[in-house]
Amino acid sequence: DPGLGREVLSYFEALARSRRPEGFSELLVAPVNLHDEMLRLIREEARQQSGGGRGHVIAKMNSLVDPEIIEALYEASNAGVKIELLVRGICCLRPGIAGMSENIRVVSVIDRFLEHSRIYYFRAGGERKLYLSSADWMARNFYSRYEVAFPVKDPTLKRTYQGTASDLR
């Protein structure tokens, strides 16, 4: 994808010049826009659900500790969004609590080694947005490091994944 390739090139050129990467329309980059865009995507699922659609979030990561992301997930759950999380390590979200997180399921993937794949899926009104990333949902990943999430845009590749969180193990 030439447009995505240009953004990746711009990202690495900025890092090579010790500059803050900026100006992305497709890449989600920390500390630039990753946190805000993840919040927006979660909140959009809640909006879709409230409007009669079917919201769905699936995320696979090592750690989930960011308070704003957790609050957005609780709000989405209360709106009826189905949320499936695979979290390898620390998870500060409390799933399955009536009136708070009853639509959230967390599966802990325990192993000797950290997972390096982070996968973020949003139903997005049927558009099915899928991102692969280096970032966990933690403050240090959103604000203190350079991290990237990139969209999987190829329709064939997006169709390959249409399962549930258990399929990401």
Secondary structure, 3 states (H helix, E strand, C coil): CHHHHHHHHHHHHHHHCCCCCCCCCCCEEECCCHHHHHHHHHHHHHHHHHCCCCCEEEEEECCECCHHHHHHHHHHHHHCCEEEEEECCCECCCCCCCCCCCCEEEEECCCCCCCCCEEEEECHHHCCEEEEECCCECHHHHHHCCEEEEECCCHHHHHHCCCCHHHHC
